[in-house]
Amino acid sequence: MSVRRSLIWTSLGQAVLFVSQMASQILVARHLNPYLMGISAIAFSISDFVNLMQAFGLRNFLIRETDLTGAVIATTFTINLIMSLSTSAIVVGLAFGGALTFHEARVGEVLMIVALIPLVMSFELVPGGLLQRNMAFGALATASSAKAIVTSCVSITAVFLGGSYMSISYGALAGALVSAGLTCLMGRRFMHWRIDLSHWRRITRFGLHMLSIGGVANLAVRAVDLIVGRMLGLATLGLFSRASALNNVLWTNIHLVFTKVIFSDMANEMRTKGTIRTPYLNTVNMVTATLWPAFAGMAVLSGPVFYTMYGTNWLAAAPILAIFCVAAMGLSATTMAWEVFVVCERTGEQARIEATRGALTLLNTYVGALFGILGAAAGRVVDAAIAFALYRRRMNELTQTTYGEIMAIYLRNLVLTVAAIVPSAVLMQAHGWSPLTPLVQVAGAIPAGIALWAAAAWTLNKPLAAEMAMIAGKLRKKRKQGTVAA
């Protein structure tokens, strides 16, 4: 499957995920107060704190590996299964510790359900990884869409049936079961459930590098939630996690559309051509051209967004969301950092970078939390600046790019961003930045901003303009074909 077709399939899957996530978040948040949401958030944070299975990077090992024999695949499955069983057992144990630490027995109840998820997901590692290696993004999009729909439907149904703080965990478990089942079904030709440890040294070495990279990053993120929950209380954590979840919807549904597909393409480019310069520059351009305006617009409209979606109980989360959006713009400036280091086989080097970054993240979050929830949120902006300082020079070297090329991309996409947010910023300024700004006017400002963004892109960003022209041409061709057929 071509990169463009893969992007289309992945985008369709993410569109379904976006709609499902938004529906679930809105309906669940409107029926649970910040404290009850905080119970669920702290339970998932505790679980993710020990769930390093995904950080071990075994799916990416299957994608990157050049000599992928049956024994290698079987060993990968076996190591993953051992880690999943261990993770589930530890989470069950922490169900009691978490309840005691936060003086809330309901935290343990959520953890008992969440503990089953790593074990369920372990069975989709091999078929999912090999589907992605073979660019079968249609099958992957189907599985992820079904997972999103089931997760949302079960969570919403559970809330209406009185499931309260347990509803999100019920949905997450149901979604995991559906995802694993569909992935195994569609990737049945890749099924390898044989137990084997013959290649454990090589795979474990790769996994430990990934663990020291993704594991440290994951632990830092979850430790931030634990710090906020412990220092500022579960109700405050509920606001913090709701703003974070809404911010992640944009990150997941735009950024991951690019990185999931481009990672496979980069791995193939490195195997065949020995360089990833061209796909990397294209990715930086596309990501910043789309993510920067999206996050900037969300920051400007954070008040009306929270008021419209969640009601007055959640308005205190609006300024937190605005700060998170600024931080996300900074992080997207170093997009594909993880993928570049993996493809270039520099995982040991990145492990050292992430160890430094993780320690600094915890420090600035703790210091920020001393000044309240906005201070804790500002820690993410500091983290984005740290990531840029640690990664930018080395990524230029690995991708054979220059500061001049990267800064030129940043500059023209900054202009696109300013153009996109002008209508919304003018509107919010006219209403004193009130969250009660009329929704009709907000709805009018958004397409106006998109139109200005498209005009600026057409003028300043030739690669993006060429892609837009190609898509428009294909749409016109399909309309003509439909007219002729009629």
C-alpha positions in Angstrom: 0.0 0.0 0.0 1.4 3.5 -0.9 2.1 6.1 1.7 -0.8 8.3 0.5 -3.3 5.4 0.6 -1.9 4.4 4.1 -2.4 8.0 5.3 -6.0 8.0 4.0 -6.8 4.7 5.7 -5.2 5.8 8.9 -7.0 9.2 8.8 -10.3 7.5 8.4 -9.6 5.3 11.4 -8.5 8.3 13.4 -11.7 10.2 12.3 -13.8 7.4 13.8 -11.6 7.5 16.9 -12.0 11.3 17.2 -15.8 11.2 17.0 -16.0 8.3 19.5 -13.6 9.9 21.9 -15.3 13.2 21.9 -18.8 11.7 22.3 -17.6 9.6 25.2 -15.6 12.4 26.9 -18.5 14.9 26.7 -21.3 12.5 27.9 -19.2 10.9 30.7 -17.8 14.3 31.9 -21.3 15.7 32.1 -22.4 12.9 34.4 -19.3 12.7 36.6 -17.9 15.5 38.7 -14.2 16.3 38.7 -13.6 14.2 41.9 -15.1 11.1 40.3 -13.1 11.7 37.2 -10.0 12.1 39.4 -10.5 8.6 40.8 -10.5 7.1 37.3 -7.6 9.2 36.2 -5.4 8.3 39.2 -6.2 4.6 38.7 -5.2 4.6 35.1 -2.1 6.6 35.9 -1.0 4.0 38.5 -1.7 1.3 35.9 0.3 3.0 33.2 3.1 3.7 35.6 3.9 0.0 35.6 2.6 -1.0 32.2 5.9 -0.7 30.3 4.9 -3.4 27.8 4.3 -0.9 25.0 7.4 1.1 26.0 9.4 -2.1 25.3 8.8 -1.3 21.6 8.3 -4.9 20.4 5.9 -4.0 17.7 8.4 -1.6 16.3 11.1 -4.3 16.5 8.8 -6.4 14.2 8.5 -3.5 11.8 12.2 -2.6 11.7 13.8 -6.0 11.8 15.5 -7.1 8.5 15.9 -10.8 9.3 12.4 -11.6 10.6 12.3 -15.4 11.0 9.7 -17.6 12.6 11.9 -18.1 15.7 12.4 -14.3 16.0 8.7 -13.7 15.9 8.0 -16.4 18.4 10.6 -15.0 20.8 9.1 -11.6 20.5 5.6 -13.0 21.3 7.0 -14.9 24.3 8.8 -12.0 25.8 5.8 -9.8 25.4 3.5 -12.4 27.0 5.8 -12.6 30.0 5.8 -8.9 30.5 2.0 -8.7 30.1 1.5 -11.3 32.8 3.9 -9.5 35.1 2.2 -6.2 34.5 -1.2 -7.5 35.2 0.0 -9.1 38.5 1.7 -5.9 39.6 -1.4 -3.8 38.9 -3.5 -6.2 41.0 -1.1 -5.7 43.8 -1.1 -1.9 43.4 -4.9 -2.0 43.6 -4.5 -2.2 47.4 -1.5 0.2 47.6 -3.2 2.8 45.4 -6.3 2.8 47.6 -4.3 3.4 50.7 -2.0 6.1 49.2 -4.9 8.3 48.1 -7.2 7.3 51.0 -9.8 6.3 48.4 -10.9 2.6 48.2 -12.6 3.2 44.8 -9.1 3.6 43.2 -8.4 0.0 43.9 -11.8 -1.1 42.4 -10.9 0.6 39.0 -7.4 -1.0 39.1 -8.8 -4.5 39.4 -10.5 -4.1 36.0 -7.7 -2.2 34.4 -5.3 -5.0 35.3 -6.8 -7.3 32.7 -6.1 -5.0 29.8 -2.3 -5.7 29.3 -3.0 -9.4 29.2 -5.7 -9.0 26.6 -3.6 -6.7 24.4 -0.6 -9.1 24.4 -2.3 -11.3 21.8 -2.5 -8.6 19.2 1.2 -7.7 19.2 2.4 -10.0 16.4 -0.5 -9.8 14.0 -0.8 -6.0 14.6 3.0 -5.5 14.1 3.2 -7.5 11.0 0.1 -5.9 9.5 1.8 -2.5 10.0 5.1 -3.8 8.6 3.2 -4.8 5.4 1.4 -1.4 5.3 -2.0 -3.0 5.8 -3.4 0.1 7.4 -6.9 -0.7 6.2 -7.1 -3.6 8.6 -5.5 -1.7 11.4 -7.9 1.2 10.9 -10.8 -1.2 11.1 -9.6 -2.7 14.3 -8.8 0.7 15.9 -12.2 2.1 14.8 -14.1 -0.8 16.3 -12.1 -0.4 19.5 -12.9 3.3 19.7 -16.7 2.7 19.1 -17.0 -0.1 21.6 -15.0 1.7 24.2 -17.1 4.8 23.9 -20.5 2.9 23.7 -19.7 0.7 26.8 -18.4 3.7 28.8 -21.5 5.8 28.0 -23.9 2.9 28.6 -22.2 2.2 31.9 -22.5 5.8 33.1 -26.3 5.8 32.3 -26.7 2.5 34.1 -25.1 3.8 37.2 -21.5 2.6 36.7 -20.1 6.0 37.8 -16.3 6.1 38.2 -16.1 2.5 37.0 -17.6 3.3 33.6 -14.3 4.3 31.8 -12.5 1.1 33.0 -15.4 -1.1 31.7 -15.2 0.7 28.3 -11.4 0.3 28.1 -11.6 -3.4 28.8 -14.3 -4.0 26.3 -12.4 -2.0 23.7 -9.2 -4.0 24.3 -11.1 -7.3 23.8 -12.6 -6.1 20.5 -9.3 -4.7 19.2 -7.4 -7.9 20.1 -10.1 -10.1 18.5 -10.3 -8.2 15.2 -6.5 -7.8 14.9 -6.0 -11.5 15.3 -8.8 -12.2 12.9 -7.5 -9.9 10.1 -3.9 -10.8 10.7 -4.5 -14.5 11.2 -1.9 -15.3 8.5 0.7 -13.7 10.8 -0.4 -15.5 13.9 2.6 -16.8 15.9 1.7 -17.9 19.4 4.5 -20.4 19.8 6.7 -20.1 22.9 10.3 -19.6 22.1 13.2 -17.8 23.7 16.0 -18.6 21.3 16.6 -14.9 20.3 15.9 -13.4 23.7 19.3 -11.6 24.0 18.9 -9.5 20.8 15.2 -8.7 21.3 15.7 -7.9 25.0 18.6 -5.6 24.2 16.4 -3.7 21.7 13.5 -3.7 24.2 15.6 -2.4 27.1 16.7 0.5 24.9 13.1 1.2 24.0 12.2 0.8 27.7 14.8 3.4 28.7 13.4 5.7 26.1 9.6 5.2 26.1 9.5 3.8 29.6 11.2 6.9 31.1 8.9 9.2 29.1 5.8 7.2 30.1 6.8 7.1 33.7 7.4 10.8 33.7 4.0 11.5 32.2 2.2 9.3 34.7 4.3 10.6 37.6 3.1 14.0 36.8 -0.5 12.8 37.3 0.5 11.2 40.6 2.2 14.4 41.7 -0.8 16.5 40.9 -3.2 14.1 42.5 -1.1 13.8 45.7 -0.2 17.5 46.0 -3.4 19.2 44.8 -6.1 16.5 45.3 -8.2 14.2 43.2 -10.7 16.9 42.2 -7.9 19.1 40.8 -6.5 16.0 39.1 -9.9 15.5 37.4 -9.6 19.0 35.9 -6.0 18.4 34.9 -6.8 15.1 33.3 -9.8 16.4 31.4 -7.8 19.2 29.9 -5.0 16.7 29.1 -7.5 14.3 27.4 -8.9 17.0 25.2 -5.4 18.1 24.2 -4.5 14.4 23.4 -7.5 14.1 21.1 -5.9 16.6 18.8 -2.4 15.1 19.2 -3.6 11.5 18.6 -5.9 12.3 15.7 -3.5 14.4 13.7 0.1 13.7 14.8 -0.3 9.9 15.0 -1.9 9.8 11.6 1.4 11.0 10.2 3.9 9.2 12.5 2.3 5.7 12.3 2.5 5.7 8.5 5.7 7.6 8.1 7.6 5.4 10.6 6.9 2.4 8.4 8.0 4.4 5.3 11.1 5.7 7.1 12.1 2.1 8.0 11.7 1.1 4.4 13.7 4.1 3.1 16.5 3.4 5.5 16.7 -0.3 4.5 16.7 0.5 0.8 18.3 4.0 0.4 20.2 4.5 3.6 18.7 8.0 4.3 15.5 9.4 5.7 16.1 13.1 4.7 13.2 13.5 2.3 10.4 11.8 4.3 11.6 13.6 7.5 11.4 17.1 5.9 8.0 16.3 4.5 6.8 15.1 7.9 8.0 18.2 9.7 6.3 20.4 7.2 3.0 18.5 7.3 2.9 18.2 11.0 3.7 21.8 11.9 1.4 23.1 9.1 -1.6 21.3 10.5 -0.9 20.8 14.3 0.3 24.4 15.0 -2.9 26.0 13.7 -5.1 23.4 15.4 -3.5 23.7 18.8 -3.3 27.5 18.6 -7.0 27.7 17.7 -7.9 25.3 20.5 -5.9 27.5 23.0 -7.7 30.7 21.8 -11.1 29.0 22.0 -10.5 26.9 25.2 -13.1 28.8 27.2 -16.1 28.4 24.8 -15.0 24.8 24.0 -15.1 23.7 27.7 -18.4 25.6 28.3 -20.1 24.1 25.3 -18.8 20.6 25.7 -18.7 20.0 29.5 -20.7 22.8 31.1 -19.9 25.2 33.9 -18.5 22.5 36.3 -15.4 22.2 34.1 -14.6 25.8 33.2 -11.6 25.8 35.5 -9.9 23.4 33.1 -10.0 25.9 30.2 -6.8 27.8 31.0 -5.1 24.5 31.7 -6.0 23.3 28.2 -4.7 26.5 26.7 -1.3 25.9 28.4 -1.3 22.3 27.2 -1.9 23.4 23.6 1.1 25.8 23.7 3.2 22.9 25.0 2.0 20.6 22.3 3.0 23.2 19.6 6.5 23.1 21.1 6.6 19.3 21.1 5.4 19.0 17.5 8.5 21.1 16.5 10.6 18.0 17.3 8.2 15.6 15.7 9.3 12.0 14.9 12.2 12.2 17.4 11.6 8.7 18.7 11.1 7.3 15.2 14.2 8.9 13.8 16.4 7.4 16.6 14.9 4.0 16.2 15.3 3.9 12.4 18.9 5.2 12.7 19.6 2.6 15.4 20.6 5.2 17.9 18.3 4.0 20.7 21.0 3.9 23.3 21.8 7.5 22.7 18.1 8.5 23.0 17.8 6.6 26.2 20.4 8.9 27.8 18.5 11.9 26.4 15.2 10.7 27.8 16.7 10.0 31.2 17.8 13.6 31.4 14.5 14.9 30.1 12.4 12.7 32.4 14.3 13.9 35.5 13.9 17.6 34.5 10.2 17.0 33.8 9.5 15.7 37.3 11.4 18.5 38.8 9.7 21.3 36.9 6.3 19.7 37.5 6.9 19.5 41.3 8.1 23.1 41.4 5.2 24.2 39.3 2.6 22.4 41.5 3.8 24.4 44.5 2.1 27.4 42.7 -1.1 25.5 42.0 -2.6 23.7 39.0 -1.6 26.4 36.4 2.0 26.1 37.6 1.8 22.3 37.2 0.4 22.7 33.7 3.1 25.2 32.8 5.6 22.4 33.5 4.6 20.9 30.1 5.7 24.1 28.3 9.1 23.9 30.1 9.3 20.2 29.1 8.7 21.1 25.4 11.5 23.6 25.5 13.8 21.0 27.1 12.9 18.5 24.5 13.8 21.0 21.7 17.1 21.8 23.3 18.1 18.2 23.7 16.9 16.8 20.4 17.1 19.4 17.6 20.8 19.4 16.8 21.1 15.6 16.9 18.1 15.1 14.8 19.5 17.4 12.1 22.6 15.2 12.0 20.7 11.9 11.8 18.3 13.1 9.1 21.0 15.0 7.1 19.1 18.3 7.4 20.2 21.8 8.4 18.9 24.4 10.9 18.2 26.6 7.9 15.9 24.1 6.3 14.0 23.4 9.5 13.7 27.0 10.6 12.4 27.9 7.1 9.6 25.3 7.6 8.9 26.7 11.1 8.7 30.3 9.9 6.3 29.8 7.0 4.1 27.5 9.1 4.1 30.1 11.9 2.6 32.5 9.4 0.0 29.9 8.6 -0.8 29.6 12.3 -1.2 33.3 12.8 -3.5 33.5 9.8 -5.6 30.6 11.0 -6.3 32.1 14.5 -6.9 35.7 13.6 -10.7 35.5 13.3 -11.0 33.5 16.6 -8.6 35.8 18.4 -10.5 39.0 17.2 -13.8 37.4 18.3 -12.6 36.4 21.7 -11.0 39.8 22.3 -14.3 41.5 21.4 -16.1 39.5 24.0 -13.4 40.0 26.7 -12.2 36.4 26.3 -15.4 35.2 27.9 -16.2 31.4 27.8 -19.8 32.5 27.1 -18.9 33.9 23.7 -21.9 33.0 21.4 -21.4 29.6 19.9 -22.8 30.8 16.5 -20.0 33.4 16.3 -17.4 30.8 17.3 -18.7 28.5 14.6 -18.3 31.3 12.1 -14.8 32.2 13.1 -13.5 28.6 12.7 -14.2 28.2 9.0 -13.0 31.8 8.4 -9.7 30.8 10.0 -9.5 27.7 7.9 -10.0 29.7 4.7 -7.2 32.1 5.7 -4.9 29.2 6.5 -5.6 27.6 3.1 -4.9 30.9 1.4 -1.6 31.3 3.3 -0.7 27.7 2.6 -1.3 28.1 -1.1 0.9 31.2 -1.2 3.8 30.2 1.2 3.9 26.4 1.5 4.5 24.9 -1.9 4.7 21.2 -0.8 1.5 21.5 1.2 -0.2 23.4 -1.7 0.8 20.7 -4.1 -0.8 18.1 -1.9 -3.9 20.1 -1.5 -4.1 20.6 -5.3 -3.7 16.8 -5.8 -6.5 16.0 -3.4 -8.8 18.7 -4.9 -8.1 17.3 -8.4 -9.0 13.7 -7.3 -12.2 15.0 -5.8 -13.1 16.8 -9.0 -12.4 13.7 -11.0 -14.6 11.6 -8.8 -17.4 14.1 -9.1 -17.1 14.1 -12.9 -17.1 10.3 -13.0 -20.2 10.3 -10.8 -21.9 12.7 -13.1 -21.1 10.7 -16.2 -22.3 7.5 -14.6 -25.6 9.2 -13.6 
